Amino acid sequence: MNAVECRDLFFNRGKRSVLKGISLQIAPGELVALIGPNGAGKSTLIKLLLGLLKPASGSVRIFEKEAGSDPLNVGYLPENVSFYSGMTFEEHLSYFASLKGVGRDRVEELISVLGLECVRKQTLNRSSKGQKQRLGLAQAILSKPGLLLLDEPTVGLDPQASAFMYQELHRLKEAGCAVLVCTHELLLAQAYMDRALMICGGKKAAEGTCREMIRQSGLSEETAEMSLLDIYCRVLDKENGKEVL
Ligand SMILES: Nc1ncnc2c1ncn2[C@@H]1O[C@H](COP(=O)(O)OP(=O)(O)OP(=O)(O)O)[C@@H](O)[C@H]1O
């Protein structure tokens, strides 16, 4: 059973077509990067997977159920997470655990695994961006979801904190969690994710491993060792009608 099964998704904002026929499958334990230029429709796709937006046409199934019908099985870390700044890390995580019906053991496990022990009694208004992102990730995976959706989770993080975030995704992969990360950090996406879906103007521009994306996009065979960043730039040029070698 796939964690995500989207078929031919269309979504409009007023008269503007934002997603134009996106299909995507993600199996349990797969790490997929969602990439594309600003305004391509990445966050919109994530909101459709969460069931927060409904498609104009096409279908979105999460573990074979309608999107949004099983929220505890889908973790979400939004682009701009809001925290109760007067709470400590421990209070914050415990509060969300109680909302989700998650026990004390899991709170302690996440404090330990995500390296939050040293800040557990610290209030959030005295913490760094990296510490808060760890807390955001902890909140997103409190209920041990089968699918995790992250919207630009490493913006503003230093390289070590970013790498930590992606290493955590590998731990989740080993536990069978499917992960979709919307990101502009193509070096990290190439280093840590299994494959990428690139969307451009609401349409799929390329998908797969670097090699698969090169083949699908009709880029030259000589470019077989290109980085994800190179591929991204070439695919964008092609989409914009520029000549591509
Ligand atoms: N609440 C909204 N109301 C109207 N239009 C919106 C809204 N949110 C997004 N859009 C439009 O939908 C399109 C897709 O936006 P979306 O946020 O999905 O892009 P994105 O790929 O996530 O971009 P970015 O990389 O900048 O975060 C854009 O043209 C954007 O202007």
PDBQT file of the ligand as one rigid body, heavy atoms in Angstrom, charges set to zero:
ROOT
HETATM    1  N1  LIG A 301      -3.603  31.827  -0.243  1.00  0.00    +0.000 N 
HETATM    2  C1  LIG A 301      -3.374  32.052  -1.550  1.00  0.00    +0.000 A 
HETATM    3  N2  LIG A 301      -4.207  32.806  -2.275  1.00  0.00    +0.000 NA
HETATM    4  C2  LIG A 301      -4.002  33.021  -3.591  1.00  0.00    +0.000 A 
HETATM    5  N3  LIG A 301      -2.979  32.513  -4.276  1.00  0.00    +0.000 NA
HETATM    6  C3  LIG A 301      -2.106  31.747  -3.610  1.00  0.00    +0.000 A 
HETATM    7  C4  LIG A 301      -2.252  31.465  -2.214  1.00  0.00    +0.000 A 
HETATM    8  N4  LIG A 301      -1.236  30.675  -1.824  1.00  0.00    +0.000 NA
HETATM    9  C5  LIG A 301      -0.484  30.469  -2.923  1.00  0.00    +0.000 A 
HETATM   10  N5  LIG A 301      -1.008  31.101  -3.981  1.00  0.00    +0.000 N 
HETATM   11  C6  LIG A 301      -0.475  31.089  -5.348  1.00  0.00    +0.000 C 
HETATM   12  O1  LIG A 301      -0.412  29.750  -5.786  1.00  0.00    +0.000 OA
HETATM   13  C7  LIG A 301       0.778  29.542  -6.541  1.00  0.00    +0.000 C 
HETATM   14  C8  LIG A 301       1.551  28.392  -5.934  1.00  0.00    +0.000 C 
HETATM   15  O2  LIG A 301       1.981  28.793  -4.619  1.00  0.00    +0.000 OA
HETATM   16  P1  LIG A 301       2.774  27.813  -3.664  1.00  0.00    +0.000 P 
HETATM   17  O3  LIG A 301       2.865  28.496  -2.335  1.00  0.00    +0.000 OA
HETATM   18  O4  LIG A 301       2.158  26.477  -3.716  1.00  0.00    +0.000 OA
HETATM   19  O5  LIG A 301       4.193  27.789  -4.379  1.00  0.00    +0.000 OA
HETATM   20  P2  LIG A 301       5.567  27.160  -3.861  1.00  0.00    +0.000 P 
HETATM   21  O6  LIG A 301       6.082  26.311  -4.966  1.00  0.00    +0.000 OA
HETATM   22  O7  LIG A 301       5.392  26.527  -2.542  1.00  0.00    +0.000 OA
HETATM   23  O8  LIG A 301       6.462  28.479  -3.737  1.00  0.00    +0.000 OA
HETATM   24  P3  LIG A 301       7.684  28.849  -2.745  1.00  0.00    +0.000 P 
HETATM   25  O9  LIG A 301       8.878  28.077  -3.227  1.00  0.00    +0.000 OA
HETATM   26  O10 LIG A 301       7.835  30.317  -2.986  1.00  0.00    +0.000 OA
HETATM   27  O11 LIG A 301       7.267  28.535  -1.349  1.00  0.00    +0.000 OA
HETATM   28  C9  LIG A 301       1.542  30.865  -6.562  1.00  0.00    +0.000 C 
HETATM   29  O12 LIG A 301       1.284  31.513  -7.767  1.00  0.00    +0.000 OA
HETATM   30  C10 LIG A 301       0.955  31.625  -5.408  1.00  0.00    +0.000 C 
HETATM   31  O13 LIG A 301       0.965  33.002  -5.667  1.00  0.00    +0.000 OA
ENDROOT
TORSDOF 0
